[in-house]
Amino acid sequence: MREIVFDTETTGLSFSNGDRLVEIGCVELVNRVETGRTFHAYFNPERPMAAEAQAIHGLSDIFLSDKPVFADMAEHLIEFIADSPLIAHNANFDFGFLNGELGRCGRVTVAMDRMVDTLTLARSRFPGAKHSLDALCSRFGVDRSHRVLHGALLDAQLLAQVYVELTGGRQIGLTLAIETTSDIDAAAKPVAPAVARPPRHFAPSADELERHRAFLAGLTNPLWGEVTASG
C-alpha cells in the first residue's frame, strides 16, 4: 500500500484569513517503508511573512521572494501524491492550507476521507500524554537532534518514522523460513529405534562388605547405636 506523509509551513494559522502555504514536504511510504522518494518545494506566498511564523520555520520574505508560486508547482505535487492516503500531524491544519491553495488555483481539492491524522492516533493510543511531534519522537526513540527549526520535509521524514511506530512498527522477521536442502535431507533420514541398555548391578562385593564392617567396629559411640539401644 502506498501512503504519503506530508507537512507544511505557512505564513500564519488561517488560510481563510489570508495566510498562505510557503513550504511542503512529502515522503513516500510503501507498506510502511520509506522508498526514498520525496517531494519538496518552497512557495512565494505573495504576502509578508508574519514574525511569529518566521520564528518557527525561519523562512523570510527575502528567501521566498524568488521561489515559484504554488500554482506553478501544483501539477508536480498532484502527480506525486496521486490518489494515496495523506498522513499529517494535526492534519486538519495541513489539509486546510493544501486544499485552500489547490482551490485558489482552480485545481480539484483532496477528499477528506484520504486524511490520516497522527495526532488523533497518538491521542487514542496515549491518552493524557504529550502528543507533539517532538514528544512522539522522544517516546519512540526517533532522532530529532538535527531539528533546530521546523522544516516541512524534515518534519515529514520524522513523522513517517513516528507513523510507522504508531501503527505497530516494522514487523521484522515474521516471514516464513525457507527450508534448505540439508534441512529436508535431515528430516527425511530414518531414525533408528532406541535400544534399551541392560540394567547395571551395584551390589557390594564380599571384600567391600568386610571392610565396611571393620570401619564400623572402629567407631566410638556411634549415633545409630544409641538409637538402636533406645528403640
C-alpha positions in Angstrom: 0.0 0.0 0.0 1.3 3.4 -1.0 0.9 6.3 1.5 2.2 9.9 1.6 3.4 11.5 4.8 3.5 15.3 4.5 4.0 18.5 6.4 3.5 22.2 5.6 4.9 25.6 6.7 2.8 28.7 6.3 2.7 32.5 6.9 0.2 32.0 9.7 -2.6 30.0 11.2 -5.6 30.6 8.9 -5.8 30.3 5.1 -9.3 31.9 5.2 -7.8 34.9 6.9 -5.2 35.4 4.1 -2.3 33.2 5.2 -0.5 31.2 2.6 1.4 28.0 2.2 5.2 28.6 1.9 6.7 25.1 2.0 5.5 21.5 1.6 7.4 18.2 2.1 6.2 14.8 1.2 7.6 11.3 1.9 6.5 8.2 0.1 5.8 5.0 2.1 5.1 1.6 0.5 3.9 -1.0 3.0 5.0 1.3 5.9 8.6 1.5 4.5 10.2 4.7 3.1 11.1 4.3 -0.5 13.4 7.3 -0.7 11.1 9.2 -3.0 10.2 12.7 -1.7 8.6 15.9 -2.9 9.8 19.2 -1.5 9.0 22.8 -2.6 9.1 26.4 -1.3 6.5 28.8 -2.5 6.4 32.6 -2.8 3.3 33.5 -0.7 2.9 36.9 -2.4 2.4 38.5 1.0 4.6 39.4 4.0 5.7 36.7 6.4 4.4 37.1 10.0 7.2 37.4 12.5 5.7 34.7 14.7 5.7 32.3 11.8 9.2 33.1 10.7 10.4 32.4 14.3 9.1 28.9 13.9 10.4 27.9 10.5 13.0 30.6 9.7 11.6 31.3 6.2 12.0 35.0 5.4 10.4 37.3 2.8 13.8 37.6 1.1 14.4 33.8 1.0 10.9 33.2 -0.5 10.9 36.1 -3.0 12.5 34.2 -5.9 10.5 30.9 -5.3 7.7 29.8 -7.6 4.1 30.5 -6.6 2.0 27.5 -5.6 0.1 27.4 -8.9 3.4 26.8 -10.8 4.2 23.7 -8.8 0.7 22.3 -8.3 0.8 19.8 -11.2 4.1 18.3 -9.9 2.6 18.0 -6.4 -0.6 16.4 -7.7 1.3 13.9 -9.7 3.4 12.9 -6.7 0.6 12.5 -4.2 -1.7 10.8 -6.8 -4.6 9.1 -5.1 -2.7 7.8 -2.0 -3.8 8.4 1.6 -2.2 11.5 3.1 -0.8 11.4 6.6 -0.1 14.6 8.6 0.2 15.6 12.2 -2.8 17.8 13.2 -3.9 17.0 9.7 -6.9 19.4 9.5 -4.4 22.3 9.6 -2.3 20.9 6.7 -5.3 19.9 4.7 -6.8 23.3 5.1 -3.8 25.0 3.5 -3.3 22.3 0.9 -6.9 22.4 -0.3 -7.0 26.2 0.1 -4.1 26.5 -2.3 -5.5 23.9 -4.7 -8.8 25.6 -4.8 -7.3 29.0 -5.3 -5.5 27.9 -8.5 -8.5 26.1 -9.8 -7.4 22.5 -9.0 -9.5 19.7 -7.6 -9.1 19.6 -3.8 -8.1 16.5 -1.9 -11.0 14.4 -0.4 -11.0 14.5 3.3 -11.5 10.7 3.5 -7.9 10.4 2.4 -6.7 12.1 5.5 -4.9 10.2 8.3 -4.2 12.3 11.4 -1.3 11.1 13.5 -2.4 13.5 16.3 -5.7 11.6 16.6 -3.8 8.3 16.5 -1.5 9.4 19.3 -4.3 10.8 21.5 -6.1 7.5 21.1 -3.1 5.4 21.9 -1.6 7.5 24.7 -4.4 9.5 26.3 -3.2 12.2 28.7 0.4 12.2 27.3 2.1 14.9 25.3 1.4 14.5 21.6 3.6 17.0 19.8 6.0 15.7 17.1 8.9 16.3 19.4 7.2 14.3 22.2 6.4 11.4 20.0 9.9 11.3 18.6 11.2 11.1 22.2 8.7 8.3 23.0 9.7 6.2 20.0 13.4 6.9 20.1 13.4 8.8 16.7 16.5 11.0 16.4 15.4 14.7 16.0 18.8 16.2 17.1 19.1 18.0 13.7 15.7 19.6 14.1 16.6 23.2 15.1 13.7 24.9 13.3 10.6 23.4 11.7 11.0 22.3 8.1 8.4 20.6 6.0 10.5 17.9 4.5 12.4 17.2 7.7 9.2 17.1 9.8 7.6 14.8 7.2 10.6 12.4 7.5 10.4 12.4 11.3 6.6 11.9 11.1 7.0 9.0 8.8 9.0 7.2 11.4 6.6 8.1 14.1 3.6 7.0 12.0 5.2 3.5 11.5 5.6 3.2 15.2 2.1 4.4 16.0 0.6 1.8 13.6 2.5 -1.1 15.1 6.1 -0.7 14.0 8.0 -2.6 11.4 7.3 -6.3 11.8 10.8 -7.7 11.3 11.4 -11.4 11.0 7.8 -12.6 10.5 8.5 -14.2 7.1 8.5 -18.0 6.9 11.9 -19.6 7.0 13.0 -21.2 3.7 13.9 -24.9 4.1 17.4 -25.7 2.8 18.3 -29.0 1.1 20.2 -30.1 4.2 17.1 -29.5 6.3 15.0 -31.6 4.1 17.6 -34.4 3.8 18.0 -34.5 7.6 14.2 -34.7 8.1 14.0 -37.5 5.6 16.6 -39.8 7.2 15.1 -42.7 9.1 15.6 -42.6 12.8 17.0 -45.8 14.4 14.9 -47.3 17.2 16.2 -46.7 20.7 17.8 -49.8 22.2 17.4 -50.3 26.0 20.6 -50.9 27.9 20.7 -53.9 30.3 20.4 -52.9 34.0 23.7 -52.5 35.8 24.2 -54.1 39.3 25.8 -52.2 42.0 25.8 -54.8 44.8 28.9 -54.6 47.1 31.5 -57.4 46.9 32.3 -59.6 49.9 35.6 -57.7 50.3 33.8 -54.3 50.4 31.3 -55.7 53.0 34.2 -56.9 55.2 36.0 -53.6 55.0 32.7 -51.7 55.9 32.2 -53.9 59.0 35.8 -53.2 60.1 35.2 -49.5 59.7 32.1 -49.5 61.8 33.8 -51.6 64.5 36.4 -48.8 64.9 33.8 -46.1 65.6 33.4 -45.0 69.3 29.7 -44.5 70.5 28.1 -44.3 67.0 24.9 -42.3 66.9 22.9 -45.2 65.4 24.0 -47.4 68.3 22.1 -45.0 70.7 19.1 -45.1 68.6 19.1 -48.9 68.5 19.5 -49.1 72.2 16.6 -46.8 72.9 14.2 -48.0 70.5 
